[in-house]
Amino acid sequence: MLKRQKTILAAVAIALAVVAVVYAPEPVRAYLGGKSRVAAARQKLERVQRWHDELVAIRKSEKDLLDQARSASAQGDLWTVVNRAMQELNLQDRSNLTTAVTASTSMTQLELSVTGASLEEVVQLLHKIFSSNSMVIVQDLRELGPSKQGKGLDCRVTLLAPKV
């Protein structure tokens, strides 16, 4: 009986080995494939998290711009801001401010001309305009040179700002 048990055990062991060889690679492949799918999913998750962070940053900057535009509207429109800066520097008699035509309906465009001003006055004027918390853009600086009158500088600049 001992020999018979050994034969049965040997047959069962061979049968288990055959079953293991035939059926075991499938779960091992599934396990290894699962590991690679998990790694790919982690990479996708990281990419989506980066996109989320970028979108949050963009929305925050948009919110900051809207807040700045709202605070700028409290300062007044572009005409008011530039006119106030010219008055503070006593440049009204040596400057001209005209509305220019713009292609955009949401932007205000002004043409500012200053004649016979010192470089310091031109810099102070631009500084006052840009420090007014208004969203002002210099679209074009057409002229900045010696005055035709022989004293000071002539300056022509086109300014843009969102309409209030």
Residue, then its C-alpha position, 0 to 999 in steps of 0.5 A: m500500500l505504501k507503493r500504491q500511495k506513492t504512485i497516487l501521490a506522484a500522479v497527483a503531483i504530475a497532474l498538479a504540475v500540468v495544471a500549474v503549467v497550463y493554467a498558471p501563466e494566465p493569472v501571472r500575466a494578468y497580475l503583471g498586466g495589472k501592474s502596468r495598467v496601474a502605472a499607466a493610470r497613475q501617470k494619467l492621474e498625475r497629468v490630469q492633476r497638472w491640468h487641474d492645477e494649470l486651470v486653477a491658476i488660469r482661473k485665479s489670474e482671470k479673477d485677478l484681472l477682473d478684480q483689477a478691472r473692477s477697481a480700475s472702473a472705480q478710478g474712471d475711464l481712460w480719459t479721466v485717468v490720463n486727464r487727471a495725470m496731466q492736471e497733476l503735472n500741469l501739462q494741460d497747456r502743453s498736451n493734447l488728448t484725442t479719442a482714436v478709432t479702435a477696431s475693438t468695441s471693448m477697448t478705449q483708445l486715446e492719442l496723447s501728444v505732449t510738446g515741449a516737456s522735459l524727459e522727467e515730465v514725460v516719465q512722470l506722466l507715464h508713471k502716473i497713468f500706469s500706477s493708477n490701477s487702470m489696465v492701460i496698454v501703450q499700443d504705439l509710441r510714435e514720437l519721442g524726440p526733440s521738440k520742434q519749438g527747440k525746447g524739451l521733448d515732443c511725445r506722441v503715444t497711443l494708449l489702450a484700456p478696457k471700456v468701463 
